[in-house]
Each structure stands twice: as C-alpha cells, then as structure tokens.
Amino acid sequence: MSLFANFGRRLIEARERQARAQVNAILSRLSDETLERAGLSRADIEPSAKADL
C-alpha cells in the first residue's frame, strides 16, 4: 500500500472515531424515553463517549 493511501485511510479512521464520540456524547444526554423511540438503549451508546463539544 502506498504511503499516501495509508495516510488517507488512517485520517479517515481518525475522523470516524471523532464523529462516533461526538454522536455518542450527544446521545448520552437524551432521556431513556427518547432513546427508546429512536430504537436505541443506553447499552447501545459506547460508554467511553467523551467529546469536546
């Protein structure tokens, strides 16, 4: 794999982790009823959802 392809893949993976952390941080603020209506539960949200918002 070329240097640029590897760099691009790692950059995309890092941004995906950031986005997942931000979404989980926002979801963790919602009530259990709201999460349930969205088809989610507290267990679905990663416990390490820490993001600077």
N, C-alpha and C positions, 0 to 999 in steps of 0.2 A: 504494500500500500504506500502510496506516495506521501511525502511529508505534508503537503497541503490537504490531502484528503483526510489524513489522520487528524490534523489540526481542526479541520472543519467538523469532523464527527465529534471530537471532544468538545468543541464550542457549542454545538447543538445539544449535546447531552447535558452540559452545564446549565444552559438556558432552560432546558426541560425541567431540571431539578429545581431551579429557582421558581419557575412558574408553578410547579406542583406544590412547593412550600407556600407560596402566596395564596393559592387557591385553598389549600388546607387551613391556613390561618384564618381566612375569611369564613370558611365553612364551620370552623370550630366556634365561631361567635354566634351561629344561628341556634335557635331553640331546637329541642328534640322533635317537636311537632313539625317544624318547618323542614327539618332534615328528612323526616319520615314521608312528608308529602312529596319530596323530591326523590324518594326511593333510596335514601341513604340512612346510615346509622352512625353513631359515634365510632363504632368499631371500624367503619369504612374509612374514616379520616386517620391519616398517619399520625401517631402520637408525637412525632418529632416535627410537627408543623410550626416551625419558627421562621418568621419572615419579617423583614423591616418594611413596614407599610407606612 
